[in-house]
Amino acid sequence: MFKFKKKKKTVPQSTEEITEQLEKLKKENEKIKEEITKIKEEKKTFLQNIGIIRFNPFSEAGGNQSFSLAFLNGKGDGIVITSLYTKEGNRIYGKPLKEGGSEYSLSKEEEKAIKMALEKK
């Protein structure tokens, strides 16, 4: 049905050819190591960890319809979003995060969502 051409294997004919191939493999290996290191560093900036807490801040509203949601990268940087649901409406707040903390005061629910996201690291 299918006919695939096989590559002819070339066997090194001398120690110089073996040394040359080994040097070539070493260079390729170093390039691969550098790429892996670069990817690992870049990966830290990708969104990786999410934590969510549902809660009821007002006893008259009923149900856990409010929430705090934390989105973090590998360095603990990101954002926490809180939605407070009431009978009159819904309010949404966002706070930037740096290394798992914020320059703005955090509610206990926001702290729980951030802690949950950080634990997934």
N, C-alpha and C positions, 0 to 999 in steps of 0.2 A: 504494500500500500504506500507507505512513506519510505523514502530512501534518504537517509541522512549521511552526509559525508563526514567521515571521521578525520579529525586532525591527525596528521602524522606526528608522533612524538619524536622530538629530537633529543637525542642523548648527548650530553656534553662530551666533547672529544678530548678535552684537556682540563687540567686543574685551573688554568686561566679562565676557561669558560665557566667552570663551576664557581670560581671566585666572583666573576662578573655577575652571574645570576644571583648569587648570594647578596652582593652589594645592591643590586636592583631590588631584591626583596626587602632588604633592610630599609631602603629609601621609601618604598611603598608602605612598609609597616609604620615608619615614622609619620608619614602623611596621614595615615589612618588614625594613629594615636592623636595627632593634632586636631583632626576633625572631630573625634569623639570628645575631646576636652572642650572644644568650642561648642559643640552641641549641648554638653552638660551645663555649661555656663549660660547659654541662651535659654535652656529649659527652665532655669530658675525664674525667668521673667514671664513665663507663660502662666495663665490662669490654671491653677491646679487643685485648689482646695475650696470646698464650699461647706458652709455650716448654716443651718436654718433652725430657728426656734419659733414656734407658734405660742401665742399667749393671749390672755384676756386682761387688758389693763383697766377696764371699767366694768364693774360687776353688773351694771344695768344693760350693757350691750349684749351679753350672752354669747357663749361660744368662744373658741380660740381663733378669731378671725384676724387678729393682728399678728405681725411677724417681724423678726429681724433676720436678715439674710447677709452673710459675709462671703465675699469673693476674695480669695487671696492667691498670690503667686508663691513660688518656692521661697521667697525672701520674707514672706509675711506682709508684703505690701498689697494694697487693694482698696476695697470699699466695703462699707457695711450700709445696708439699706433697711430702714425700718418703716413699716406701714402700720399706722394706728387707726383702727376701725371704730367708728362710733355711729350712733343712729343718725346723727346729723350729716355725716360724711366720712371721708377717708383722708388722712394726711400722710404724706410720704416724706421721709427725711433720708438724706445720704451724707455719709461722713467718710472722708479719705482715711486710709490706714497706712502707716509706715511701721514696718517690723512688728506688726500685731497690735499697735497702739494708735491713738489718734490725738491730735492737738485739741479736739473737741471732747467735751465730757460724754461718756458712754453710759447708757442705761445697763442694768444688770442683764437684760435680755440680749442686748448687743454684745456685751462681754461674753455671754454664754455662746452665742453664734460664732464669735471670733475664736473662742477657745476650741469649739468643736471643729472649726476649719483648720486650726493650727495642729490639732491632734492627728489630722489625716496626713500630715507631712511624712 
